[in-house]
Amino acid sequence: MAKHPCVYILASGKRGYIYIGVTSDIAARYHQHQKGTFEGFAKRRNCKRLVHIEMFATMDEAITREKQLKNWHRDWKINLVEGDNPEWRDLGLEMGLR
């Protein structure tokens, strides 16, 4: 998978803890979260399920969007995820990132 700036949302489960991050290599970052080698909130709260991803042309655009999403209310974040992924499926598995 080619490297592209993106914002991603991980969850501990359906409507569970939500983590929002940014990366230029979603495959590598997904593996870090799966293995628990990426320290912080996501690891402490067991957020491993990739439930939303947005791709961008530049890292600046991705960072701007990440900041926007982090300022959203929890209900807005849930609505964003459920708009495209109502079952909260692990998109990482569907993308073959495992």
C-alpha positions in Angstrom: 0.0 0.0 0.0 1.4 3.4 -1.0 2.0 6.0 1.7 -0.6 8.8 1.8 -1.5 11.3 4.5 -4.6 10.3 6.3 -6.7 10.8 9.4 -7.9 7.7 11.1 -10.2 6.7 13.9 -9.7 3.7 16.1 -12.2 2.4 18.6 -12.1 -0.1 21.4 -15.5 -1.5 20.2 -18.8 -0.4 18.9 -19.4 3.1 20.5 -16.5 2.4 22.8 -13.4 4.6 23.4 -12.4 6.6 20.3 -8.9 7.6 19.2 -8.2 10.0 16.4 -4.7 10.0 14.8 -2.9 11.2 11.7 -0.2 9.3 9.7 1.4 9.1 6.2 1.6 5.3 6.4 -1.7 3.8 7.6 -0.4 0.2 7.2 2.5 0.7 9.5 0.5 2.7 12.0 -2.2 0.1 12.0 0.4 -2.6 12.8 1.8 -0.5 15.6 -1.6 -0.2 17.2 -2.3 -3.9 16.7 0.9 -4.9 18.4 0.7 -2.3 21.1 4.0 -0.6 20.2 2.4 2.8 19.8 2.2 4.3 23.3 -0.6 6.6 24.5 -4.4 6.8 24.8 -5.1 4.2 22.2 -2.9 1.5 23.8 -4.3 2.3 27.3 -7.9 2.1 26.1 -7.3 -0.9 23.8 -8.4 1.0 20.7 -7.3 -1.3 17.9 -10.3 -1.4 15.5 -9.8 0.9 12.5 -13.3 2.3 12.0 -12.8 5.4 9.8 -10.2 6.7 7.5 -9.9 9.9 5.4 -7.2 10.3 2.8 -5.6 13.7 1.9 -3.2 15.2 -0.7 -0.9 16.7 1.9 0.0 16.2 5.5 -1.0 19.7 6.4 -4.5 19.0 5.2 -4.6 15.8 7.3 -3.3 17.6 10.4 -5.9 20.3 10.0 -8.7 17.7 9.8 -7.3 15.8 12.7 -7.4 18.9 14.9 -11.0 19.6 13.7 -12.2 16.1 14.6 -10.5 16.1 18.0 -12.5 19.2 18.8 -15.8 17.6 17.8 -18.3 16.4 20.4 -18.3 12.6 20.9 -21.8 12.3 19.3 -20.5 13.9 16.2 -17.6 11.5 16.0 -20.0 8.5 16.4 -22.2 9.9 13.7 -19.2 10.3 11.4 -18.2 6.7 11.9 -21.7 5.3 11.6 -22.3 7.2 8.4 -20.0 4.9 6.5 -19.4 2.1 8.9 -22.6 1.5 11.0 -21.4 -1.9 12.2 -18.0 -0.5 13.4 -16.2 -3.1 11.3 -12.4 -3.2 11.5 -11.5 -1.6 8.1 -7.9 -2.5 8.6 -8.8 -6.2 8.1 -10.9 -5.3 5.1 -8.0 -3.4 3.6 -5.7 -6.3 4.1 -3.5 -4.5 6.6 -3.1 -7.4 9.0 
